[in-house]
Amino acid sequence: MKEVKSSKMIGKIAFLAGYDPKSAVAMEKSLYLGVLRPFVNWAKALDNSVLVVYKSPVRKELLNHITVIHTHHMDELVRALKYNNVEVLVSDDYIPRMDLSIRIGKEINLRKLIYVQILYGVRPLMGCLSKNALDLKARIGVSVLSLIPFRLISGKYCGFLKKFDYVVAKSRFTASLLHCLYCHEAAV
C-alpha cells in the first residue's frame, strides 16, 4: 500500500467527530487526546480537508486550527458536505458514527472509510482479564457484558464494517483482532 501524503490525490476528505453530547470533541482536555486525536492531526496535515462535528459542542480551541463543519441537523450536514465537494468521509468505529456515515453515504455519493480504534472484539478477550485489577464500575460493566453472547454484539458491528469502502486499523494488533474475530481485512 502506498503512503498518501496529500489529500489532493484522493479528493477532499471529511473527518466525522461528535454525534454525542458527551463526545470527545466536548469532553477531552486537549484536542490531541483520545479518539479525536487522529482526526485532528489528519485534518491539520492534509490540506483540503475538514472536520465534521455533528450534534456535539465545539471547543473554541478547535475552530482556530482547522476548517470545521458544525451542525445539529442532518440535512445541513449533507448540504455542507456537498458544498465542500467532500469525496471521502472518515469515521471511527463508534456505532452511532458508523451508522451516521452510512446514512450520509446513502444521501450523497462519497466513499466511506472507517478507522478502527477500539473494536467490539474486546468482549471475547474478557476471559483472560483479571477483574481484580479493575475498579468497581469497570468490574460491574465487564461482568454484565460477559453474560451477553458475543454473536449478539458482533453481528451489527460486522454488518456496519461491510458497508464501508475502506477499513484502516489503528495498529497491527487491532488489525489482527479484526481479522480473527470478524474475518475482515484492514490496512494499518
Biotite code that builds the C-alpha atoms (Angstrom):
import biotite.structure as struc

atoms = struc.array([
    struc.Atom([0.000, 0.000, 0.000], chain_id="A", res_id=1, res_name="MET", atom_name="CA", element="C"),
    struc.Atom([1.368, 3.421, -0.975], chain_id="A", res_id=2, res_name="LYS", atom_name="CA", element="C"),
    struc.Atom([1.516, 6.198, 1.575], chain_id="A", res_id=3, res_name="GLU", atom_name="CA", element="C"),
    struc.Atom([-0.707, 9.174, 0.755], chain_id="A", res_id=4, res_name="VAL", atom_name="CA", element="C"),
    struc.Atom([0.964, 12.492, 1.532], chain_id="A", res_id=5, res_name="LYS", atom_name="CA", element="C"),
    struc.Atom([-1.736, 14.807, 0.223], chain_id="A", res_id=6, res_name="SER", atom_name="CA", element="C"),
    struc.Atom([-5.488, 14.680, 0.030], chain_id="A", res_id=7, res_name="SER", atom_name="CA", element="C"),
    struc.Atom([-5.185, 16.151, -3.492], chain_id="A", res_id=8, res_name="LYS", atom_name="CA", element="C"),
    struc.Atom([-4.531, 12.596, -4.691], chain_id="A", res_id=9, res_name="MET", atom_name="CA", element="C"),
    struc.Atom([-7.846, 11.283, -3.389], chain_id="A", res_id=10, res_name="ILE", atom_name="CA", element="C"),
    struc.Atom([-10.108, 14.347, -3.190], chain_id="A", res_id=11, res_name="GLY", atom_name="CA", element="C"),
    struc.Atom([-11.474, 16.299, -0.272], chain_id="A", res_id=12, res_name="LYS", atom_name="CA", element="C"),
    struc.Atom([-11.712, 14.371, 2.997], chain_id="A", res_id=13, res_name="ILE", atom_name="CA", element="C"),
    struc.Atom([-14.099, 14.983, 5.899], chain_id="A", res_id=14, res_name="ALA", atom_name="CA", element="C"),
    struc.Atom([-13.389, 13.556, 9.348], chain_id="A", res_id=15, res_name="PHE", atom_name="CA", element="C"),
    struc.Atom([-16.565, 12.789, 11.313], chain_id="A", res_id=16, res_name="LEU", atom_name="CA", element="C"),
    struc.Atom([-16.417, 13.587, 15.028], chain_id="A", res_id=17, res_name="ALA", atom_name="CA", element="C"),
    struc.Atom([-19.083, 14.153, 17.607], chain_id="A", res_id=18, res_name="GLY", atom_name="CA", element="C"),
    struc.Atom([-22.641, 12.807, 17.379], chain_id="A", res_id=19, res_name="TYR", atom_name="CA", element="C"),
    struc.Atom([-22.775, 12.507, 21.121], chain_id="A", res_id=20, res_name="ASP", atom_name="CA", element="C"),
    struc.Atom([-23.290, 15.345, 23.648], chain_id="A", res_id=21, res_name="PRO", atom_name="CA", element="C"),
    struc.Atom([-20.543, 13.775, 25.752], chain_id="A", res_id=22, res_name="LYS", atom_name="CA", element="C"),
    struc.Atom([-18.255, 13.212, 22.786], chain_id="A", res_id=23, res_name="SER", atom_name="CA", element="C"),
    struc.Atom([-14.524, 13.598, 22.644], chain_id="A", res_id=24, res_name="ALA", atom_name="CA", element="C"),
    struc.Atom([-14.979, 16.989, 20.978], chain_id="A", res_id=25, res_name="VAL", atom_name="CA", element="C"),
    struc.Atom([-16.574, 18.412, 24.103], chain_id="A", res_id=26, res_name="ALA", atom_name="CA", element="C"),
    struc.Atom([-15.010, 16.337, 26.878], chain_id="A", res_id=27, res_name="MET", atom_name="CA", element="C"),
    struc.Atom([-11.343, 15.902, 26.046], chain_id="A", res_id=28, res_name="GLU", atom_name="CA", element="C"),
    struc.Atom([-8.963, 18.214, 27.896], chain_id="A", res_id=29, res_name="LYS", atom_name="CA", element="C"),
    struc.Atom([-6.917, 18.592, 24.739], chain_id="A", res_id=30, res_name="SER", atom_name="CA", element="C"),
    struc.Atom([-7.591, 18.124, 21.056], chain_id="A", res_id=31, res_name="LEU", atom_name="CA", element="C"),
    struc.Atom([-4.623, 15.783, 20.969], chain_id="A", res_id=32, res_name="TYR", atom_name="CA", element="C"),
    struc.Atom([-6.031, 13.197, 23.394], chain_id="A", res_id=33, res_name="LEU", atom_name="CA", element="C"),
    struc.Atom([-8.480, 10.333, 22.995], chain_id="A", res_id=34, res_name="GLY", atom_name="CA", element="C"),
    struc.Atom([-10.409, 9.248, 19.939], chain_id="A", res_id=35, res_name="VAL", atom_name="CA", element="C"),
    struc.Atom([-10.391, 12.760, 18.453], chain_id="A", res_id=36, res_name="LEU", atom_name="CA", element="C"),
    struc.Atom([-6.583, 12.992, 18.189], chain_id="A", res_id=37, res_name="ARG", atom_name="CA", element="C"),
    struc.Atom([-6.032, 11.149, 14.896], chain_id="A", res_id=38, res_name="PRO", atom_name="CA", element="C"),
    struc.Atom([-8.807, 13.083, 13.166], chain_id="A", res_id=39, res_name="PHE", atom_name="CA", element="C"),
    struc.Atom([-7.481, 16.471, 14.287], chain_id="A", res_id=40, res_name="VAL", atom_name="CA", element="C"),
    struc.Atom([-3.935, 15.512, 13.287], chain_id="A", res_id=41, res_name="ASN", atom_name="CA", element="C"),
    struc.Atom([-5.043, 14.252, 9.878], chain_id="A", res_id=42, res_name="TRP", atom_name="CA", element="C"),
    struc.Atom([-7.259, 17.283, 9.229], chain_id="A", res_id=43, res_name="ALA", atom_name="CA", element="C"),
    struc.Atom([-4.323, 19.591, 10.008], chain_id="A", res_id=44, res_name="LYS", atom_name="CA", element="C"),
    struc.Atom([-1.807, 17.564, 7.995], chain_id="A", res_id=45, res_name="ALA", atom_name="CA", element="C"),
    struc.Atom([-3.906, 17.084, 4.886], chain_id="A", res_id=46, res_name="LEU", atom_name="CA", element="C"),
    struc.Atom([-4.525, 20.273, 3.016], chain_id="A", res_id=47, res_name="ASP", atom_name="CA", element="C"),
    struc.Atom([-8.046, 20.473, 1.634], chain_id="A", res_id=48, res_name="ASN", atom_name="CA", element="C"),
    struc.Atom([-9.766, 18.548, 4.461], chain_id="A", res_id=49, res_name="SER", atom_name="CA", element="C"),
    struc.Atom([-12.450, 19.393, 7.008], chain_id="A", res_id=50, res_name="VAL", atom_name="CA", element="C"),
    struc.Atom([-13.517, 18.184, 10.441], chain_id="A", res_id=51, res_name="LEU", atom_name="CA", element="C"),
    struc.Atom([-17.255, 17.489, 10.776], chain_id="A", res_id=52, res_name="VAL", atom_name="CA", element="C"),
    struc.Atom([-18.750, 17.972, 14.231], chain_id="A", res_id=53, res_name="VAL", atom_name="CA", element="C"),
    struc.Atom([-22.353, 16.766, 14.332], chain_id="A", res_id=54, res_name="TYR", atom_name="CA", element="C"),
    struc.Atom([-24.707, 17.239, 17.295], chain_id="A", res_id=55, res_name="LYS", atom_name="CA", element="C"),
    struc.Atom([-21.897, 17.977, 19.742], chain_id="A", res_id=56, res_name="SER", atom_name="CA", element="C"),
    struc.Atom([-20.478, 21.098, 21.350], chain_id="A", res_id=57, res_name="PRO", atom_name="CA", element="C"),
    struc.Atom([-17.406, 22.553, 19.662], chain_id="A", res_id=58, res_name="VAL", atom_name="CA", element="C"),
    struc.Atom([-14.464, 23.819, 21.643], chain_id="A", res_id=59, res_name="ARG", atom_name="CA", element="C"),
    struc.Atom([-13.226, 27.263, 20.615], chain_id="A", res_id=60, res_name="LYS", atom_name="CA", element="C"),
    struc.Atom([-9.674, 25.889, 20.505], chain_id="A", res_id=61, res_name="GLU", atom_name="CA", element="C"),
    struc.Atom([-10.745, 23.647, 17.619], chain_id="A", res_id=62, res_name="LEU", atom_name="CA", element="C"),
    struc.Atom([-12.014, 26.497, 15.463], chain_id="A", res_id=63, res_name="LEU", atom_name="CA", element="C"),
    struc.Atom([-8.590, 28.178, 15.401], chain_id="A", res_id=64, res_name="ASN", atom_name="CA", element="C"),
    struc.Atom([-6.726, 25.238, 13.878], chain_id="A", res_id=65, res_name="HIS", atom_name="CA", element="C"),
    struc.Atom([-8.750, 23.634, 11.108], chain_id="A", res_id=66, res_name="ILE", atom_name="CA", element="C"),
    struc.Atom([-11.803, 24.016, 8.894], chain_id="A", res_id=67, res_name="THR", atom_name="CA", element="C"),
    struc.Atom([-14.863, 22.797, 10.789], chain_id="A", res_id=68, res_name="VAL", atom_name="CA", element="C"),
    struc.Atom([-18.386, 21.958, 9.640], chain_id="A", res_id=69, res_name="ILE", atom_name="CA", element="C"),
    struc.Atom([-20.546, 22.234, 12.756], chain_id="A", res_id=70, res_name="HIS", atom_name="CA", element="C"),
    struc.Atom([-24.259, 21.479, 12.627], chain_id="A", res_id=71, res_name="THR", atom_name="CA", element="C"),
    struc.Atom([-27.070, 19.850, 14.558], chain_id="A", res_id=72, res_name="HIS", atom_name="CA", element="C"),
    struc.Atom([-29.222, 18.893, 11.547], chain_id="A", res_id=73, res_name="HIS", atom_name="CA", element="C"),
    struc.Atom([-28.689, 16.040, 9.085], chain_id="A", res_id=74, res_name="MET", atom_name="CA", element="C"),
    struc.Atom([-29.913, 17.999, 6.044], chain_id="A", res_id=75, res_name="ASP", atom_name="CA", element="C"),
    struc.Atom([-27.498, 20.876, 6.850], chain_id="A", res_id=76, res_name="GLU", atom_name="CA", element="C"),
    struc.Atom([-24.673, 18.384, 7.210], chain_id="A", res_id=77, res_name="LEU", atom_name="CA", element="C"),
    struc.Atom([-25.424, 16.781, 3.835], chain_id="A", res_id=78, res_name="VAL", atom_name="CA", element="C"),
    struc.Atom([-25.620, 20.217, 2.166], chain_id="A", res_id=79, res_name="ARG", atom_name="CA", element="C"),
    struc.Atom([-22.304, 21.277, 3.748], chain_id="A", res_id=80, res_name="ALA", atom_name="CA", element="C"),
    struc.Atom([-20.576, 18.095, 2.584], chain_id="A", res_id=81, res_name="LEU", atom_name="CA", element="C"),
    struc.Atom([-21.920, 18.603, -0.952], chain_id="A", res_id=82, res_name="LYS", atom_name="CA", element="C"),
    struc.Atom([-20.943, 22.297, -0.924], chain_id="A", res_id=83, res_name="TYR", atom_name="CA", element="C"),
    struc.Atom([-17.398, 21.394, 0.174], chain_id="A", res_id=84, res_name="ASN", atom_name="CA", element="C"),
    struc.Atom([-17.173, 18.667, -2.507], chain_id="A", res_id=85, res_name="ASN", atom_name="CA", element="C"),
    struc.Atom([-16.231, 16.000, 0.025], chain_id="A", res_id=86, res_name="VAL", atom_name="CA", element="C"),
    struc.Atom([-15.289, 12.726, -1.658], chain_id="A", res_id=87, res_name="GLU", atom_name="CA", element="C"),
    struc.Atom([-14.239, 10.634, 1.357], chain_id="A", res_id=88, res_name="VAL", atom_name="CA", element="C"),
    struc.Atom([-15.909, 10.567, 4.790], chain_id="A", res_id=89, res_name="LEU", atom_name="CA", element="C"),
    struc.Atom([-13.766, 9.159, 7.603], chain_id="A", res_id=90, res_name="VAL", atom_name="CA", element="C"),
    struc.Atom([-15.318, 7.833, 10.814], chain_id="A", res_id=91, res_name="SER", atom_name="CA", element="C"),
    struc.Atom([-14.153, 5.783, 13.755], chain_id="A", res_id=92, res_name="ASP", atom_name="CA", element="C"),
    struc.Atom([-15.760, 2.543, 14.917], chain_id="A", res_id=93, res_name="ASP", atom_name="CA", element="C"),
    struc.Atom([-18.207, 4.073, 17.398], chain_id="A", res_id=94, res_name="TYR", atom_name="CA", element="C"),
    struc.Atom([-21.544, 2.548, 16.317], chain_id="A", res_id=95, res_name="ILE", atom_name="CA", element="C"),
    struc.Atom([-23.576, 5.814, 16.145], chain_id="A", res_id=96, res_name="PRO", atom_name="CA", element="C"),
    struc.Atom([-20.882, 7.478, 13.967], chain_id="A", res_id=97, res_name="ARG", atom_name="CA", element="C"),
    struc.Atom([-20.677, 4.379, 11.765], chain_id="A", res_id=98, res_name="MET", atom_name="CA", element="C"),
    struc.Atom([-24.441, 4.499, 11.299], chain_id="A", res_id=99, res_name="ASP", atom_name="CA", element="C"),
    struc.Atom([-24.343, 8.241, 10.542], chain_id="A", res_id=100, res_name="LEU", atom_name="CA", element="C"),
    struc.Atom([-21.612, 7.699, 7.929], chain_id="A", res_id=101, res_name="SER", atom_name="CA", element="C"),
    struc.Atom([-23.690, 5.035, 6.218], chain_id="A", res_id=102, res_name="ILE", atom_name="CA", element="C"),
    struc.Atom([-26.801, 7.260, 6.221], chain_id="A", res_id=103, res_name="ARG", atom_name="CA", element="C"),
    struc.Atom([-24.780, 10.151, 4.741], chain_id="A", res_id=104, res_name="ILE", atom_name="CA", element="C"),
    struc.Atom([-23.385, 7.776, 2.122], chain_id="A", res_id=105, res_name="GLY", atom_name="CA", element="C"),
    struc.Atom([-26.939, 6.956, 1.048], chain_id="A", res_id=106, res_name="LYS", atom_name="CA", element="C"),
    struc.Atom([-27.749, 10.668, 0.690], chain_id="A", res_id=107, res_name="GLU", atom_name="CA", element="C"),
    struc.Atom([-24.692, 11.670, -1.343], chain_id="A", res_id=108, res_name="ILE", atom_name="CA", element="C"),
    struc.Atom([-22.192, 9.777, -3.436], chain_id="A", res_id=109, res_name="ASN", atom_name="CA", element="C"),
    struc.Atom([-18.990, 9.573, -1.407], chain_id="A", res_id=110, res_name="LEU", atom_name="CA", element="C"),
    struc.Atom([-16.577, 6.906, -0.261], chain_id="A", res_id=111, res_name="ARG", atom_name="CA", element="C"),
    struc.Atom([-16.619, 5.867, 3.384], chain_id="A", res_id=112, res_name="LYS", atom_name="CA", element="C"),
    struc.Atom([-13.518, 4.977, 5.402], chain_id="A", res_id=113, res_name="LEU", atom_name="CA", element="C"),
    struc.Atom([-13.620, 3.583, 8.912], chain_id="A", res_id=114, res_name="ILE", atom_name="CA", element="C"),
    struc.Atom([-10.699, 3.984, 11.295], chain_id="A", res_id=115, res_name="TYR", atom_name="CA", element="C"),
    struc.Atom([-10.935, 1.045, 13.715], chain_id="A", res_id=116, res_name="VAL", atom_name="CA", element="C"),
    struc.Atom([-9.601, 2.193, 17.071], chain_id="A", res_id=117, res_name="GLN", atom_name="CA", element="C"),
    struc.Atom([-11.332, 0.238, 19.790], chain_id="A", res_id=118, res_name="ILE", atom_name="CA", element="C"),
    struc.Atom([-13.137, -2.762, 18.298], chain_id="A", res_id=119, res_name="LEU", atom_name="CA", element="C"),
    struc.Atom([-16.038, -4.576, 19.785], chain_id="A", res_id=120, res_name="TYR", atom_name="CA", element="C"),
    struc.Atom([-13.620, -7.516, 19.769], chain_id="A", res_id=121, res_name="GLY", atom_name="CA", element="C"),
    struc.Atom([-12.519, -6.805, 23.304], chain_id="A", res_id=122, res_name="VAL", atom_name="CA", element="C"),
    struc.Atom([-15.506, -8.837, 24.524], chain_id="A", res_id=123, res_name="ARG", atom_name="CA", element="C"),
    struc.Atom([-14.082, -12.321, 23.709], chain_id="A", res_id=124, res_name="PRO", atom_name="CA", element="C"),
    struc.Atom([-10.835, -11.440, 25.433], chain_id="A", res_id=125, res_name="LEU", atom_name="CA", element="C"),
    struc.Atom([-12.557, -10.851, 28.773], chain_id="A", res_id=126, res_name="MET", atom_name="CA", element="C"),
    struc.Atom([-11.924, -14.432, 29.842], chain_id="A", res_id=127, res_name="GLY", atom_name="CA", element="C"),
    struc.Atom([-8.221, -13.587, 30.033], chain_id="A", res_id=128, res_name="CYS", atom_name="CA", element="C"),
    struc.Atom([-8.852, -10.438, 32.060], chain_id="A", res_id=129, res_name="LEU", atom_name="CA", element="C"),
    struc.Atom([-8.211, -10.294, 35.808], chain_id="A", res_id=130, res_name="SER", atom_name="CA", element="C"),
    struc.Atom([-11.229, -8.476, 37.218], chain_id="A", res_id=131, res_name="LYS", atom_name="CA", element="C"),
    struc.Atom([-9.320, -7.733, 40.424], chain_id="A", res_id=132, res_name="ASN", atom_name="CA", element="C"),
    struc.Atom([-7.223, -5.154, 38.559], chain_id="A", res_id=133, res_name="ALA", atom_name="CA", element="C"),
    struc.Atom([-10.346, -3.148, 37.640], chain_id="A", res_id=134, res_name="LEU", atom_name="CA", element="C"),
    struc.Atom([-12.208, -0.563, 39.694], chain_id="A", res_id=135, res_name="ASP", atom_name="CA", element="C"),
    struc.Atom([-15.752, -1.379, 40.867], chain_id="A", res_id=136, res_name="LEU", atom_name="CA", element="C"),
    struc.Atom([-17.557, 0.363, 37.981], chain_id="A", res_id=137, res_name="LYS", atom_name="CA", element="C"),
    struc.Atom([-15.414, -1.390, 35.343], chain_id="A", res_id=138, res_name="ALA", atom_name="CA", element="C"),
    struc.Atom([-15.786, -4.731, 37.146], chain_id="A", res_id=139, res_name="ARG", atom_name="CA", element="C"),
    struc.Atom([-19.601, -4.432, 37.060], chain_id="A", res_id=140, res_name="ILE", atom_name="CA", element="C"),
    struc.Atom([-19.515, -3.465, 33.364], chain_id="A", res_id=141, res_name="GLY", atom_name="CA", element="C"),
    struc.Atom([-17.278, -6.408, 32.474], chain_id="A", res_id=142, res_name="VAL", atom_name="CA", element="C"),
    struc.Atom([-19.451, -8.824, 34.478], chain_id="A", res_id=143, res_name="SER", atom_name="CA", element="C"),
    struc.Atom([-22.654, -7.677, 32.749], chain_id="A", res_id=144, res_name="VAL", atom_name="CA", element="C"),
    struc.Atom([-21.074, -7.661, 29.286], chain_id="A", res_id=145, res_name="LEU", atom_name="CA", element="C"),
    struc.Atom([-19.630, -11.155, 29.779], chain_id="A", res_id=146, res_name="SER", atom_name="CA", element="C"),
    struc.Atom([-23.203, -12.511, 30.129], chain_id="A", res_id=147, res_name="LEU", atom_name="CA", element="C"),
    struc.Atom([-24.117, -11.386, 26.590], chain_id="A", res_id=148, res_name="ILE", atom_name="CA", element="C"),
    struc.Atom([-23.205, -13.870, 23.826], chain_id="A", res_id=149, res_name="PRO", atom_name="CA", element="C"),
    struc.Atom([-20.564, -12.400, 21.500], chain_id="A", res_id=150, res_name="PHE", atom_name="CA", element="C"),
    struc.Atom([-22.638, -13.199, 18.385], chain_id="A", res_id=151, res_name="ARG", atom_name="CA", element="C"),
    struc.Atom([-25.333, -10.752, 19.547], chain_id="A", res_id=152, res_name="LEU", atom_name="CA", element="C"),
    struc.Atom([-22.792, -7.956, 19.838], chain_id="A", res_id=153, res_name="ILE", atom_name="CA", element="C"),
    struc.Atom([-20.684, -8.748, 16.791], chain_id="A", res_id=154, res_name="SER", atom_name="CA", element="C"),
    struc.Atom([-23.435, -9.108, 14.175], chain_id="A", res_id=155, res_name="GLY", atom_name="CA", element="C"),
    struc.Atom([-24.374, -5.424, 13.983], chain_id="A", res_id=156, res_name="LYS", atom_name="CA", element="C"),
    struc.Atom([-20.732, -4.302, 14.071], chain_id="A", res_id=157, res_name="TYR", atom_name="CA", element="C"),
    struc.Atom([-19.723, -6.749, 11.332], chain_id="A", res_id=158, res_name="CYS", atom_name="CA", element="C"),
    struc.Atom([-22.666, -5.613, 9.199], chain_id="A", res_id=159, res_name="GLY", atom_name="CA", element="C"),
    struc.Atom([-21.548, -1.998, 9.529], chain_id="A", res_id=160, res_name="PHE", atom_name="CA", element="C"),
    struc.Atom([-17.951, -2.876, 8.605], chain_id="A", res_id=161, res_name="LEU", atom_name="CA", element="C"),
    struc.Atom([-19.113, -4.429, 5.334], chain_id="A", res_id=162, res_name="LYS", atom_name="CA", element="C"),
    struc.Atom([-20.825, -1.180, 4.304], chain_id="A", res_id=163, res_name="LYS", atom_name="CA", element="C"),
    struc.Atom([-17.565, 0.823, 4.356], chain_id="A", res_id=164, res_name="PHE", atom_name="CA", element="C"),
    struc.Atom([-15.386, 1.177, 1.272], chain_id="A", res_id=165, res_name="ASP", atom_name="CA", element="C"),
    struc.Atom([-12.118, 1.194, 3.236], chain_id="A", res_id=166, res_name="TYR", atom_name="CA", element="C"),
    struc.Atom([-11.124, -0.148, 6.659], chain_id="A", res_id=167, res_name="VAL", atom_name="CA", element="C"),
    struc.Atom([-7.996, 1.134, 8.384], chain_id="A", res_id=168, res_name="VAL", atom_name="CA", element="C"),
    struc.Atom([-6.881, -0.257, 11.754], chain_id="A", res_id=169, res_name="ALA", atom_name="CA", element="C"),
    struc.Atom([-5.140, 1.767, 14.446], chain_id="A", res_id=170, res_name="LYS", atom_name="CA", element="C"),
    struc.Atom([-2.386, -0.826, 14.870], chain_id="A", res_id=171, res_name="SER", atom_name="CA", element="C"),
    struc.Atom([-1.250, -4.216, 13.656], chain_id="A", res_id=172, res_name="ARG", atom_name="CA", element="C"),
    struc.Atom([-2.700, -5.753, 16.817], chain_id="A", res_id=173, res_name="PHE", atom_name="CA", element="C"),
    struc.Atom([-6.107, -4.169, 16.115], chain_id="A", res_id=174, res_name="THR", atom_name="CA", element="C"),
    struc.Atom([-5.914, -5.408, 12.502], chain_id="A", res_id=175, res_name="ALA", atom_name="CA", element="C"),
    struc.Atom([-5.124, -8.916, 13.752], chain_id="A", res_id=176, res_name="SER", atom_name="CA", element="C"),
    struc.Atom([-8.087, -8.857, 16.142], chain_id="A", res_id=177, res_name="LEU", atom_name="CA", element="C"),
    struc.Atom([-10.318, -7.546, 13.379], chain_id="A", res_id=178, res_name="LEU", atom_name="CA", element="C"),
    struc.Atom([-9.256, -10.440, 11.172], chain_id="A", res_id=179, res_name="HIS", atom_name="CA", element="C"),
    struc.Atom([-9.512, -13.123, 13.883], chain_id="A", res_id=180, res_name="CYS", atom_name="CA", element="C"),
    struc.Atom([-12.838, -12.015, 15.367], chain_id="A", res_id=181, res_name="LEU", atom_name="CA", element="C"),
    struc.Atom([-14.677, -10.706, 12.310], chain_id="A", res_id=182, res_name="TYR", atom_name="CA", element="C"),
    struc.Atom([-12.795, -12.233, 9.335], chain_id="A", res_id=183, res_name="CYS", atom_name="CA", element="C"),
    struc.Atom([-12.338, -8.719, 7.993], chain_id="A", res_id=184, res_name="HIS", atom_name="CA", element="C"),
    struc.Atom([-9.080, -7.436, 6.495], chain_id="A", res_id=185, res_name="GLU", atom_name="CA", element="C"),
    struc.Atom([-7.851, -3.920, 7.277], chain_id="A", res_id=186, res_name="ALA", atom_name="CA", element="C"),
    struc.Atom([-4.966, -1.696, 6.259], chain_id="A", res_id=187, res_name="ALA", atom_name="CA", element="C"),
    struc.Atom([-2.688, -0.464, 9.048], chain_id="A", res_id=188, res_name="VAL", atom_name="CA", element="C"),
])
